[in-house]
Amino acid sequence: MRYATLLAKLALALVLPFILAHCASLLSERLPPGRRRMRPGLAVRAALLAAGVIQAVPSGALAQQRETISFESRHRGKPIQLSAEIYWPAGQGPVAAMVIHHGSGGWSAMREGRFARELVAMGVAGLVIDSFKARDIISTWADQSQVSRLDFIVDALRALKALGDNPRIDPKRIGIMGFSKGGLSALYTAQERFVELAGVPAGLRFALHVPFYPLCLVYSYKPTTSGAPIYMLIGGHDTWVGAEPCTSYAEVLRANGARVEAKVYARAMHQFDGGPTNYARRAENPSKCRYEEQSDGSFIERTSGLAVAGANGWPDEAGTAWNTCRTWGAGYGYQQEAAEQSLADLKSYVRRHLLGI
C-alpha cells in the first residue's frame, strides 16, 4: 500500500504541473497586467507541494529577493498610490538600481521581469513599476488617453524619488529603461522641466536613460537635460512609433547639449525584444504625430499643421490635431538579432554608467 501511495503521488506530480501551467496561461490572457501571471516554475512547485513530494520552505528567502513598495504619483490631477516591485541582488548595499517602465500593454514577467532578473545577475536592483493596476487599466493600446503620457513621465520620476530615499540604494547610481510608452518616460525624464514638475529634489537625477523603441512625440523648445547619457534603442522597421522621429529628436537634444545616441537595429520592428510577430488592428498609431514646442510654450502638430495648447512643457494630446495625425493599426514582433544585441548594449551601458567597470 505504501508503494502504491508513493506511485500515485509521483503520477500526480507529473501531471499537475501541465494542468496548472495551462490554467495559469489561460488566466493570464484574461486578467489585468500586474495581477495576472503564475510563472511556470510556480505552477510546478504548487503541483509538487500538492502531491506532497516536496515541502514548503519559509517565505523569507523569497522575500529577501523581492519587495513590493508603493509611492505617490498623480492621475488626472489627483494623487494616486502606485505599486512597484524591487528585485534585489545578493549582497549588502547600497547598490545601483534601474527603474523599468512598461509600455501600453502593461508589465509582464516575460519582459520587465526578465530584464529585472538580468540586472540582478549583474548586481543591480531592478524596480518594475506598475502604472496600470492602481488606475484600473488593462491596456492603453486602443486609447492612450486612459493615462496621459505626462503622468507616465511623473510616475517614473516619483519612482526615482522613492529609490532615492531607500538606504539600500545608491542614489547616485539609479538608471531608467522603458519600452514604447515606458520608453517615452525613459527619454523625457532626462529633461529638467519634468524632473522639477515631479518634485524630485536637487541632486537626485537618473544617471542613465535607456529608452527601447520610445515614442518621440514632443519636440521640446531648447530642451535642458540633466547631462546623464541617453541611449535610444530603435527598430529600423518600426511602424508603430517610427525610427525617424527619434533619430531627428536625438539631433535636437544633442544640439542643446545632451549626451545622446540613437542606435537603430536595421531589420527590427516595434517590440523587437520579445513576443510573437503580430498586427494590432485596433491600436492607436502615433508615428505620424509630432508636436513641436514654440518659444511661447504652445505647440504645432506638424502633420495637421494645427496649433495646440500646452502646459508644463507638454501638449494637449486630445482634439482635432491628434485625431488628424493618429492612424490605426501597427505591426510588432521579435527579431532575434536586435533582441540579443540590445540586451548586450544595455548591459554595456549599465557597466559603464552604473557600475563603473
DOLOZA-923554 format. One line per 8 residues: number of its first residue (from 1); their letters; for each residue x, y, z of C-alpha. Coordinates in steps of 0.1 Angstrom, whole numbers. Layout:
// DOLOZA-923554
NUM	A	X,Y,Z; ... .
// end
This chain:
// DOLOZA-923554
1	MRYATLLA	0,0,0; 28,24,8; 44,19,-26; 10,24,-43; 6,57,-25; 40,68,-35; 34,59,-71; 1,78,-71 .
9	KLALALVL	19,109,-57; 46,107,-83; 20,104,-111; 1,134,-97; 33,154,-95; 40,146,-132; 5,156,-144; -4,186,-122 .
17	PFILAHCA	23,209,-135; 10,208,-170; -26,213,-158; -17,243,-136; 6,259,-162; -22,256,-188; -47,272,-164; -22,300,-155 .
25	SLLSERLP	-17,307,-192; -55,310,-198; -59,333,-168; -30,355,-178; -49,363,-210; -79,375,-191; -66,393,-161; -51,428,-159 .
33	PGRRRMRP	-13,432,-160; 1,433,-126; -24,407,-114; -21,380,-139; 8,357,-142; 16,324,-125; 51,317,-136; 56,281,-149 .
41	GLAVRAAL	81,274,-121; 54,283,-95; 29,261,-112; 54,231,-110; 62,239,-74; 25,241,-65; 19,207,-81; 48,191,-62 .
49	LAAGVIQA	36,207,-29; 1,194,-35; 14,159,-42; 34,160,-10; 66,153,-29; 84,184,-16; 80,205,15; 73,242,17 .
57	VPSGALAQ	102,264,26; 100,296,47; 90,326,26; 119,347,39; 143,335,12; 119,349,-15; 111,380,5; 148,389,6 .
65	QRETISFE	150,389,-32; 118,409,-40; 100,436,-22; 68,455,-31; 68,492,-25; 43,520,-31; 47,556,-38; 26,586,-47 .
73	SRHRGKPI	21,598,-82; -8,615,-99; -38,607,-122; -58,634,-139; -47,660,-113; -54,639,-82; -29,619,-61; -27,581,-66 .
81	QLSAEIYW	-7,554,-49; 13,532,-74; 29,499,-66; 63,486,-78; 84,456,-72; 121,457,-64; 142,428,-75; 172,427,-51 .
89	PAGQGPVA	206,414,-59; 225,393,-34; 249,411,-10; 249,442,10; 240,477,-2; 239,503,-12; 236,490,-47; 229,505,-81 .
97	AMVIHHGS	194,503,-94; 174,505,-127; 138,517,-129; 119,496,-155; 88,511,-171; 63,490,-191; 45,500,-223; 9,502,-234 .
105	GGWSAMRE	2,465,-228; 12,466,-191; 40,449,-173; 48,412,-178; 72,387,-162; 84,378,-197; 97,413,-205; 100,437,-175 .
113	GRFARELV	106,408,-151; 131,392,-174; 151,424,-177; 150,428,-139; 165,393,-135; 192,401,-160; 201,432,-140; 200,414,-107 .
121	AMGVAGLV	226,389,-121; 248,420,-126; 244,432,-91; 219,459,-99; 184,462,-83; 155,464,-107; 124,484,-99; 94,473,-120 .
129	IDSFKARD	67,500,-120; 30,491,-125; 14,522,-138; -19,505,-147; -31,485,-117; -40,514,-94; -57,532,-123; -77,500,-131 .
137	IISTWADQ	-63,499,-167; -56,467,-186; -41,482,-218; -39,516,-235; -33,503,-270; -67,514,-283; -70,545,-261; -38,562,-249 .
145	SQVSRLDF	-59,589,-231; -66,565,-203; -34,576,-187; -16,607,-201; 20,604,-212; 29,633,-189; 15,614,-160; 36,584,-171 .
153	IVDALRAL	67,605,-170; 58,617,-135; 53,580,-125; 89,573,-134; 103,603,-116; 83,596,-84; 98,561,-86; 133,577,-87 .
161	KALGDNPR	123,598,-56; 112,566,-38; 145,548,-46; 165,579,-36; 150,576,-1; 158,538,2; 190,532,22; 198,501,3 .
169	IDPKRIGI	201,521,-30; 230,543,-40; 211,575,-51; 240,584,-75; 236,552,-95; 200,549,-105; 191,545,-142; 159,541,-161 .
177	MGFSKGGL	148,519,-190; 114,516,-206; 95,501,-235; 74,521,-260; 52,543,-238; 76,535,-210; 104,543,-234; 89,577,-237 .
185	SALYTAQE	92,582,-199; 127,568,-200; 135,595,-226; 117,626,-212; 127,620,-176; 161,634,-187; 146,669,-191; 149,692,-161 .
193	RFVELAGV	115,708,-165; 98,674,-159; 121,665,-131; 111,697,-113; 74,692,-122; 75,658,-103; 91,674,-73; 124,655,-74 .
201	PAGLRFAL	149,672,-51; 180,688,-63; 210,664,-66; 188,634,-73; 187,626,-110; 188,595,-132; 223,585,-140; 214,566,-172 .
209	HVPFYPLC	184,566,-197; 178,536,-220; 146,540,-239; 136,509,-260; 116,519,-291; 103,551,-275; 76,574,-288; 94,607,-296 .
217	LVYSYKPT	62,626,-297; 72,660,-284; 100,682,-297; 107,705,-268; 119,740,-274; 156,743,-263; 154,713,-240; 176,713,-210 .
225	TSGAPIYM	187,678,-198; 204,666,-166; 235,657,-185; 231,619,-179; 237,598,-210; 207,588,-231; 208,557,-254; 178,552,-276 .
233	LIGGHDTW	174,517,-290; 152,518,-321; 138,494,-347; 145,504,-382; 113,488,-394; 92,502,-365; 58,513,-379; 42,519,-345 .
241	VGAEPCTS	63,548,-333; 87,551,-362; 125,554,-362; 130,588,-379; 112,608,-352; 137,596,-326; 168,600,-347; 157,635,-355 .
249	YAEVLRAN	149,643,-319; 183,630,-309; 198,657,-331; 177,683,-313; 188,671,-279; 224,669,-290; 223,705,-304; 212,716,-269 .
257	GARVEAKV	240,699,-251; 225,665,-243; 247,633,-243; 225,612,-266; 230,583,-290; 203,568,-312; 210,532,-322; 189,517,-350 .
265	YARAMHQF	186,480,-354; 180,479,-391; 156,449,-395; 138,453,-362; 101,460,-357; 84,475,-326; 88,453,-296; 118,436,-311 .
273	DGGPTNYA	130,422,-277; 102,396,-273; 68,383,-282; 53,369,-314; 51,389,-347; 16,403,-350; -5,432,-362; -27,452,-337 .
281	RRAENPSK	-55,464,-359; -72,484,-331; -41,501,-317; -37,538,-320; -7,546,-342; 11,579,-333; 40,575,-357; 29,605,-379 .
289	CRYEEQSD	23,628,-349; 49,654,-340; 42,682,-315; 68,710,-318; 70,734,-289; 72,771,-298; 90,798,-278; 58,809,-261 .
297	GSFIERTS	50,774,-248; 24,765,-274; 28,737,-299; 23,730,-336; 14,694,-346; 33,691,-379; 11,665,-398; -21,685,-393 .
305	GLAVAGAN	-4,719,-392; -27,728,-363; -17,749,-333; -22,731,-300; -23,745,-264; 1,731,-238; 10,733,-202; 41,722,-182 .
313	GWPDEAGT	60,717,-214; 35,692,-228; 8,695,-255; -29,687,-251; -30,652,-266; -67,652,-274; -86,672,-300; -85,677,-337 .
321	AWNTCRTW	-47,676,-342; -45,642,-325; -74,628,-344; -58,640,-377; -23,627,-372; -31,595,-354; -38,564,-375; -49,529,-366 .
329	GAGYGYQQ	-30,496,-366; 6,487,-363; 29,456,-366; 52,444,-339; 73,414,-331; 105,397,-320; 137,400,-340; 165,378,-327 .
337	EAAEQSLA	195,398,-337; 181,430,-323; 169,413,-291; 203,398,-284; 223,429,-294; 200,453,-274; 205,432,-243; 242,433,-248 .
345	DLKSYVRR	241,470,-254; 220,476,-223; 245,456,-202; 274,476,-215; 257,509,-206; 249,496,-171; 285,485,-166; 299,518,-178 .
353	HLLGI	275,543,-161; 261,525,-131; 288,500,-121; 318,520,-133; 335,490,-149 .
// end
